[in-house]
Amino acid sequence: MKLRQVFTRRRAYWAVLLALGTPVMAAAPQKDAAPQKESAAAAPSVPNGWAYQPVKRPEVPAVKDQKWVRSPVDAFVLARLEAKGLKPSPEADRATFIRRATLDTWGLLPTPEEVKAFVNDKSPNAYEKLVDRLLESHHFGERQARRWLDLARYADSAGFQNDATRPNNWRYRDYVIKAFNQDKPFDRFIKEQVAGDELWPDSQEAKVATGFLAGYPDNANSRDLIQRKYQIETDITDTVGETFLAATVGCARCHNHKSDKVSQKEYFQLQAFFANTAFDQRVPLAKGTESNWDRQFAEQQAKYREATKEIREKQQAVLAPYRDAGVKYQKERYLTDSQEAIFKPEKDWTPLDRWVNFRHKQVSNTDNDVAAYLRLVSETKGHQDYSEDKAQAWKQYQALQAELRKYDHLRPERGSNFLTAATELGSVQAPPTFVRFTGIHERPLEQVQPGIPALWGGDKVEIKPTANSSGRRTALANWLASPNNPTTARVYVNRVWAQLFDKGIVATPADFGRAGQKPTHPELLDYLASSFVQNGWSVKKLQREILLSSVYRQSSNEREDVAKADPKNELLAVYPRKRLEAEEIRDALLYASGQLNDEVGGPAVFPPIAKVLENGQADFDGNRVWSVSKDKADWNRRSIYVFSRRSLPYPLLQNFDPANPSQAHHKRDVTTTPLQALTLFNSDIVVNWSQALAGRIINEAGKDETAQLNRLYEILFSRQPSKSELAVLKGFLSKEEGVVQQKVAAGKFEAAVPLGLKDPALINPVRGAAFVDLVHTVANSNNFAYRF
């Protein structure tokens, strides 16, 4: 579809959206509450330090309206409502409920057939059957994993200026999806991610799980390996503190924490748990564990190597005479303290030298280093190492490299034959950890040993070295996942509550400290946390109880009495509306168009992006910035499988506030900007989906126009349009048909017609183009973009 076509019709789009009462990507419709100095629904008195007290199962409060209580969850919410003289909202109708629950658990829309079956299910356990079906689907793991990957700062590239591809990272993503689908106990989930390599050294899955720690942004080209070690440990410490403890411990790296009682010394004691941790990106896959993707990668790689064998051998011969000089040049580029470790004989290595040399081996590539050396001496005027033979060798190498690139089409498109895992390098001795003056790594002060900050009880954790590791991360993981840890369970159930109710019981999910907000329902938080642990840390049981509660079933229709008494809706007398997240918008549009590829797992895919952003040029390692997947089926995979490049986020998602993978991302922002409307209006991809959706509707609804409009609403909104909405839709169709007819006759643009029609005779092409415009418009409305 021509871009000018979209612009000429934009005014008409806005007209129909305004008539329907749902402007594109505006804030969810809410009446403005009168400004108040203080919320009438202020939280009950909660003492400072509440988050660090042991979790105790509270008594379920007595309430007047016992019939409303389906679960203790309801009693805790209702008790506060009754204390404020408020009543809960009526139940949402069943169609609204199934759309809400499906989006929250799957990140997808329900099918019209699923909606109809649930609405017509008269059995007393209809809700239970629905929720159980949602929790058993593989889509549940995909949705929950996306939220966890936000915390793990997941990306398929390393960031910084080179932003190198991390070809193994998809294995960690798939591990997370599988863990949620299998309902892996959350305490085991924690232990595997923090210390899987230590606790289960023979388990490949546990090794892959340590990808949680390995998700840090990384600069492989850093010339200070010791500083890089410190920066990596800092990232991991901060991420673990925020994710599991909801503590901004990173504030204590440079000075004692200003709000919470965490000293600078305690910060570095926490960091010391990771002092002996390195990451191996070339761990071979265990025999017999290869997936189809791994086998396809190996087969394609073999073809490439066979086709390029002669060229690569010639390259080796060109580089051979200069290998020693090139390696020496590469090592001498590091700063003095790094050089001291790199040039030191292995027999004299300290624990820190061992880490530095392993890191150097991981980030260096001998052939690339030698080639870089030849380029430098050949192209730098007056270089002291210049010689004619080196200049000739560089020219020969360049020519061979150009020949090699002709075979890029044979390289494996995606995947790897390795996994990334944490390792302690086979040693029980850890490099020392020091307090750093104002956090500056060049200014070490006193040495410290691993320890738990006193704020969390200062527990004396037992560190038991194994034959191949220090045992430090094992001690930390066991403490984090202990039933007696005061924060771990509270923090996670609060995240789940925020996923289902837009805001957590504690509105600051990454900060349970004094600078964060206090819980609106502290007893409910402790009830959920204690039940979570007692139920074997089962995520599915936790979500099941909340999804089946009366609180979750409430209508989201606004109420003036609630707007006056509780303008922030902290008491939850009304179910909170929520805009769909970036991935949900894309995935729901894909589903609606009938084009969603439901394949689960595997290496990341590259759907099309603007040509100006694509870069098919391969680097020395054969990685590309964005090389569109050859298999068009991959273009329509769920968003969780789209390649996440830190320097080039997928543009269709970027305008809808996706997670920032540079750090742990705890709550998605919700902004309203013109770019969001323009993205959905002008994107050729979205127009194509609208064409496919229009074709699907005509195929399923037949020739009757009212049936078509009903089907459109059933697919996108899980309901049928009202009489007034039908009148607006039909009026737009008739008007738009005339506009399309005039412009087609004048040859001003190419009409976008429904795609995939089984019987093209079912619709007039001009009317069909107008119908595509209507579908495109309705898919841009708040009714689609919000969960009610």
Disulfide bonds with the S-S distance in Angstrom:
none
